[in-house]
Amino acid sequence: MKLAPLALNHVGITVPDIHAAIDWYGEVFGCTHIMGPRLLEADARATAETGAVFGPDFRRMLQAHLLTGNGVGIELFEPLDPRPLPPAEGVDYRRHGPWHVALTHPDVEAMVARIVAHGGHSQTEPHAFTPGRPWRLAYARDPWWTTLEIVSHSYAEMFANWPQPGAETTPTLVDRAEAARLRAGA
């Protein structure tokens, strides 16, 4: 029996200054600060799982929780010991796992301008996702180089029934066998 889709609960983001990030995400996106910062320590009983999650080098970090408009959380982490590595230029898309956080706002241009006005960075110009459709998107970064995708409409609206009328190119969809061939370099 297939499981019903789960709801996304939260996304974790590492930052170098947790108080600045709490303020920034609250000011720019209207996130509500609901908890923390609290101190997580590898040898503390209340946060004992952190050593198993973060590995043997983990010693201490701060953690705070924010809430988005639809109830999905943003969990902020500030590593204290050891300190975080500096961000790299570009996106390391080769690393498995999340590489961006997408937020919905009907005016993509205004939201990117707001991100930049508050110390963030624009990565791409806002553009039409599919010609003939009202969908727009852009990529930006917060001041700590977390990649943010700003989209004008819901995920379900943009990706259900793909390809959408108005698309200038037909997407190349691949089945499992073709994906295996591509992985093997065929």
C-alpha positions as CSV (number, residue, x, y, z in Angstrom):
1,M,0.0,0.0,0.0
2,K,1.4,3.4,-1.0
3,L,1.9,5.9,1.8
4,A,0.1,9.2,1.5
5,P,2.5,12.1,0.8
6,L,4.1,13.5,4.0
7,A,4.1,17.2,4.8
8,L,7.5,19.0,4.7
9,N,8.3,19.8,8.4
10,H,11.4,22.0,8.3
11,V,14.6,22.8,6.5
12,G,18.0,23.2,8.3
13,I,20.3,26.0,7.4
14,T,23.8,26.7,8.8
15,V,24.8,30.3,9.3
16,P,27.8,32.1,10.9
17,D,25.7,34.4,13.1
18,I,22.4,33.0,14.3
19,H,21.0,36.2,15.7
20,A,21.7,38.0,12.4
21,A,20.0,35.2,10.6
22,I,16.9,35.2,12.9
23,D,16.6,39.0,12.2
24,W,17.2,38.6,8.5
25,Y,14.7,35.8,7.8
26,G,12.2,37.6,10.0
27,E,12.6,40.9,8.2
28,V,12.9,39.7,4.6
29,F,10.5,36.8,4.6
30,G,8.3,37.5,7.6
31,C,9.4,34.3,9.4
32,T,8.3,34.1,13.1
33,H,11.0,33.3,15.6
34,I,9.5,30.5,17.8
35,M,12.4,29.1,19.8
36,G,16.1,29.6,20.7
37,P,18.8,30.1,20.2
38,R,19.7,27.2,22.4
39,L,23.1,25.7,22.9
40,L,23.7,22.2,21.6
41,E,26.7,20.3,23.0
42,A,28.0,16.9,22.1
43,D,28.3,15.8,25.7
44,A,24.9,17.2,26.8
45,R,22.2,14.7,27.7
46,A,19.4,16.8,26.3
47,T,21.1,17.0,22.9
48,A,22.9,13.7,22.8
49,E,21.7,12.9,19.3
50,T,23.7,15.8,17.9
51,G,27.0,13.9,18.1
52,A,25.5,11.0,16.1
53,V,24.1,13.4,13.5
54,F,27.0,15.8,13.1
55,G,29.9,13.4,13.6
56,P,32.8,12.9,15.9
57,D,34.3,16.4,15.4
58,F,31.1,18.1,16.6
59,R,31.5,20.0,20.0
60,R,29.0,22.9,20.2
61,M,26.5,24.9,18.1
62,L,23.6,27.2,18.5
63,Q,20.1,26.3,17.2
64,A,17.0,28.4,16.6
65,H,13.6,27.7,15.0
66,L,11.6,30.0,12.7
67,L,8.2,29.4,11.2
68,T,7.1,30.3,7.6
69,G,3.7,31.4,6.5
70,N,2.5,27.9,5.7
71,G,3.8,26.3,8.9
72,V,7.1,24.9,7.5
73,G,10.0,25.5,9.8
74,I,13.4,26.9,9.1
75,E,15.9,25.5,11.6
76,L,19.0,27.7,11.9
77,F,22.4,26.4,13.1
78,E,25.5,28.3,14.1
79,P,28.5,26.0,14.5
80,L,30.7,27.2,17.4
81,D,33.2,24.3,17.7
82,P,34.4,23.6,15.1
83,R,33.5,26.8,13.2
84,P,31.9,26.5,9.8
85,L,33.8,26.5,6.5
86,P,33.5,29.6,4.4
87,P,31.0,29.4,1.6
88,A,32.1,28.5,-1.9
89,E,31.3,30.4,-5.1
90,G,28.5,28.8,-7.0
91,V,26.4,25.8,-5.9
92,D,28.1,22.5,-5.2
93,Y,25.4,20.5,-7.0
94,R,27.6,17.4,-7.0
95,R,27.1,17.0,-3.2
96,H,24.2,14.8,-2.4
97,G,21.4,16.4,-0.3
98,P,19.6,19.7,-0.4
99,W,21.2,22.6,-2.3
100,H,18.5,25.3,-2.2
101,V,15.5,26.4,-0.3
102,A,12.5,27.6,-2.4
103,L,10.0,30.2,-1.1
104,T,6.8,31.3,-2.8
105,H,6.0,35.0,-3.3
106,P,3.7,36.4,-6.1
107,D,6.1,39.2,-6.9
108,V,9.4,37.5,-7.6
109,E,11.1,40.8,-8.8
110,A,10.1,42.6,-5.6
111,M,11.3,39.7,-3.4
112,V,14.7,39.5,-5.1
113,A,15.1,43.3,-4.7
114,R,14.2,42.9,-1.0
115,I,16.8,40.1,-0.5
116,V,19.5,42.3,-2.2
117,A,18.4,45.4,-0.2
118,H,18.9,43.4,3.0
119,G,22.4,42.2,2.2
120,G,21.6,39.1,0.1
121,H,22.7,38.5,-3.4
122,S,21.0,38.0,-6.8
123,Q,22.1,34.9,-8.7
124,T,19.7,35.0,-11.7
125,E,17.3,37.6,-13.1
126,P,13.7,36.9,-12.5
127,H,12.3,35.2,-15.6
128,A,9.3,33.4,-17.0
129,F,9.5,29.7,-16.1
130,T,7.3,28.6,-19.0
131,P,6.4,31.1,-21.8
132,G,2.7,31.7,-21.9
133,R,2.2,30.8,-18.2
134,P,2.2,33.3,-15.3
135,W,5.0,31.5,-13.5
136,R,8.2,33.4,-12.6
137,L,11.3,32.4,-10.7
138,A,14.7,33.6,-9.7
139,Y,17.6,32.4,-7.7
140,A,19.2,34.5,-4.9
141,R,21.3,34.0,-1.8
142,D,21.0,35.1,1.7
143,P,23.9,37.0,3.2
144,W,25.5,33.7,4.2
145,W,25.3,32.2,0.7
146,T,22.4,29.8,1.2
147,T,20.8,29.5,-2.2
148,L,17.2,30.7,-2.3
149,E,14.8,30.1,-5.1
150,I,11.9,32.5,-5.3
151,V,8.9,31.2,-7.2
152,S,5.6,33.0,-8.0
153,H,3.2,30.0,-7.8
154,S,2.8,26.7,-5.9
155,Y,5.0,23.8,-6.7
156,A,2.0,21.7,-7.6
157,E,0.7,24.2,-10.1
158,M,4.0,24.6,-11.8
159,F,5.0,20.9,-12.1
160,A,1.8,18.9,-12.3
161,N,0.7,17.9,-15.8
162,W,4.2,18.5,-17.3
163,P,5.1,19.5,-19.9
164,Q,2.8,22.6,-19.8
165,P,1.3,24.3,-22.8
166,G,3.5,27.1,-24.0
167,A,6.8,25.4,-23.3
168,E,9.3,26.3,-26.0
169,T,11.1,23.0,-25.8
170,T,9.9,19.5,-25.0
171,P,11.7,18.2,-21.9
172,T,13.7,15.1,-22.2
173,L,12.2,12.7,-19.7
174,V,14.1,9.5,-18.9
175,D,12.9,6.2,-17.5
176,R,15.0,4.0,-15.1
177,A,16.8,2.1,-17.8
178,E,17.9,5.3,-19.5
179,A,19.0,6.9,-16.2
180,A,21.1,3.8,-15.5
181,R,22.7,4.1,-19.0
182,L,23.4,7.8,-18.4
183,R,25.0,7.0,-15.0
184,A,27.2,4.4,-16.6
185,G,28.4,7.0,-19.1
186,A,26.7,5.4,-22.1
